Amino acid sequence: MIEFRVDTSSGLAPYLQLVQQVRQALRLGILHVGDQLPTVKDVVAQVAINPNTVLKAYRELEHEGLVAGRPGVGTFVTKSLADTSLAEHARLRRDLTRWIAKARTAGLDDDNIHALFDDTFRGLNEGVA
């Protein structure tokens, strides 16, 4: 089951953080079709946010066709975002873990690692290497 986190310093609305975390869990194969999302009550207790925030996130996911609510039962995954490259994830995760370790050895903190990764990723997507 997914465990949500909310980063109040991210600048991203809490409901969108929950939506992104579900999407990521679907892409990585952590959540599968048929899996139940935590109840609103459980999420509120876990991350100390307003129940309406959780409901808004779940409604957004439902609008996207990724989940469906069953009254009195819960919210369940209805669609996967994982693709056939899921088998490569373990190897790529190991490579990325080694890269992060090298970045830390070079003196970069988490914020600098994120900035370097994001800048490089955007550059690759824009055709700049």
VENMOMO-V68314 format. One record per pair of residues at least 6 apart in sequence whose ideal C-beta (glycine too) atoms are under 6 Angstrom apart, sorted by sequence separation. I is the first residue (numbers start at 1). J is the second residue. If there is no record, write none. Layout:
# VENMOMO-V68314
i,j
I,J
I,J
This chain:
# VENMOMO-V68314
i,j
25,31
61,67
69,75
44,51
6,14
67,75
68,76
67,77
68,78
103,113
6,17
40,51
43,54
67,78
66,79
4,18
40,54
65,79
4,21
58,75
2,25
14,49
15,53
19,57
36,74
37,75
4,43
14,53
18,57
22,61
36,76
6,47
15,56
19,60
15,57
19,61
35,77
4,47
6,49
33,77
31,77
33,80
29,82
26,80
27,81
26,81
27,82
29,86
